[in-house]
Amino acid sequence: MPYGVESTRQVVPLDQQQLVKVYIEDRGWTRHKVAIDMRRITGEYLKTHPKLKQHLKPVVESTLSRWRNDGHSKPVHRGKFDAIVLTVLWLEWEVAGHAGPPPDLQEVAKCWSKWQDNSQPENSAPVEAPVTPSAAPSDPVSDKPARISTDHEETRVTRAYGRTGALLLSAARDSETDAALDLGLLHLLDGRRAEGMHFLQDAHSGGSKEAAELIAAPAATAAATAARTAVARASRLGGAPSDTERKVVLLERAARSGSMEAAEVLARHFELLGEAGPAGRWRAVAGQDK
């Protein structure tokens, strides 16, 4: 269906919380990064598509934060959806080294249409229903009260790695060795060695041989070692939605740090999901060393 031609079927509203979660956080981006680049990217797109200006409604970071934290989320305006998703796809294209043509509103429209068809959006993992004050999470009921976090570490990790980061941090604080290892890997791959070593020390204390190897690795080769370890870790994760999200975050960070193997695995992952845009961009990155 050409962009701008709407279906007559009933619209299934995508709420604001889910938009931020699915298309920003679960894809490994932060609200800050997306908001900063949104006007630049939409402006670049409109240079070659000036007639589509009315279809793009950029938003600021405070709006994204309000949407994510608001307990009474509302349906998303189509123009704001288009601006946000175009920005995320464009950032992924830039990370992939400008491989192939840049994303356009036709690709964004596919994301919108998938949602209207009650299918999965253009994302790395199945979408879970948002937890609202009246809806209990799907995890088994626990006697422990929910922990309301006000610490800066959780805020920072969640902003950097979305839902996956929050889950990993919670598990690491409960002494789960693999979670501490993965957080250490992610921080190393993002160039935050000090924070990464903090988590790796926890994983090492829990008996992780991989953490011990990373701690002993020279600083000059730490990123490459972390990338290889991240790919190996991703290959061992299962097929549950949370594992899939975790796998993609690990692989994306490894690929962005220069791992062609991680880019190749990501390309195959998105190809299996039928997501041609991300698959093509990561495939191009994987082919740069050939």
Secondary structure, 3 states (H helix, E strand, C coil): CCCCCCCCCCCCCCEHHHHHHHHHHCCCCCHHHHHHHHHHHHHHHHHHCHHHHHHCCCCCHHHHHHHHHCCCCCECCHHHHHHHHHHHHHHHHHHCCCCCCCCCHHHHHHHHHHHHCCCCCCCCCCCCCCCCCCCCCCCCCCCCCCCCCCCHHHHHHHHHHHHHHHHHHHHHHCCCHHHHHHHHHHHHHCCCHHHHHHHHHHHHHCCCHHHHHHHHCCHHHHHHHHHHHHHHHHHHCCCCHHHHHHHHHHHHHHHHCCCHHHHHHHHHHHHHCCCHHHHHHHHHHHHHHC
